[in-house]
Amino acid sequence: MKRAYTSLHSGTDRERDLVTALKWAQDQAEDDQHITLWCAHRDSLPEGWEPRLRKAGIEVVADRPRSRGGSGPRHFAGPLVAVGFTTLDDVIDVEPFAHPMCLAGAYDPRNDEDFDILDDHPHVRWIEAFEPECLAGPQIAVPEPLIEDPVVAKAMESFTSITFGGKTMYDSRDGGRVTDGLLLLHNGGHRFDPERLFSAALRAGWKGSQAMRFREVALEVARGVRKRPSERLGPGALERWRSEASDRPELG
């Protein structure tokens, strides 16, 4: 499904970029669909915008303050613009999303000359996962390939299969097998970036909450935490991934 973003930087005109994002969402809407502007907080909107947007037929939903009994993932039935989310847990929680989505104000520290920051940012993970269209601001780079080690890439395919398309990472058996696979990679000398694995899981269609759990386990394994998976992969899994990786055709 289509994804897009506007990129946040020191010279951003937030109001103009939000209009750009909303126009993009309107262009994606089918005849019977309406647009939703999803705000992390009502303060994310410029003053006086909410009544104007509602008059234009755009639903405005704010996570904070949220109505009583409104816990759990949101459910949206049409194109979505998300704005004001500094972390993306709530946004990831609606993945895989069945409609077009635009992240307004995506931030990559590498694109901001006013900040001497080399730390990663959660918005980058979403960009890497879905390779969305950049509607405004500097483009956020997406590495190609996303996973450099072909053995790890083959293992990632297995993890997606083991979890039935990224739906059962929380299951003790399936999650245990994935944990064992991560340990096999780590102990076998195949280092991986847990954040890139997280992006790869989202790209492969994993359910958002399951991908976040996968990221947590991958971070622990990468740090050398001693894990005791409840289930293990069959013998020869690492050797199979290495064999499959070596059989890949050369590109170019």
NORHUTA-V296303 format. One record per backbone hydrogen bond with DSSP energy under -1.0 kcal/mol. NH is the residue of the N-H (numbers start at 1). CO is the residue of the C=O. If there is no record, write none. Layout:
NH CO
NH CO
This chain:
4 101
5 133
6 103
7 136
8 106
12 9
17 13
18 14
19 15
20 16
21 17
22 18
23 19
24 20
25 21
26 22
27 23
28 24
33 30
36 79
37 59
38 81
39 61
40 83
42 64
44 41
45 42
49 46
53 49
54 50
55 51
56 52
57 54
58 53
59 35
61 37
63 39
70 67
80 100
81 36
82 102
83 38
92 88
93 89
94 91
95 92
101 2
102 80
103 4
104 82
106 6
111 108
112 109
115 112
117 115
124 121
126 122
127 123
128 124
129 125
130 126
131 127
133 3
135 5
153 149
154 150
155 151
156 152
157 153
158 154
159 155
160 156
161 157
162 158
163 159
164 161
165 160
167 163
168 163
171 168
175 171
176 172
177 173
178 174
179 175
180 176
181 177
182 178
183 179
184 180
185 181
186 182
187 183
188 184
189 186
190 185
191 189
197 193
198 194
199 195
200 196
201 197
202 198
203 199
204 200
205 202
206 201
207 166
208 95
211 207
212 208
213 209
214 210
215 211
216 212
217 213
218 214
219 215
220 216
221 217
222 218
223 219
224 221
225 220
240 236
241 237
242 238
243 239
244 240
245 241
246 242
247 243
248 245
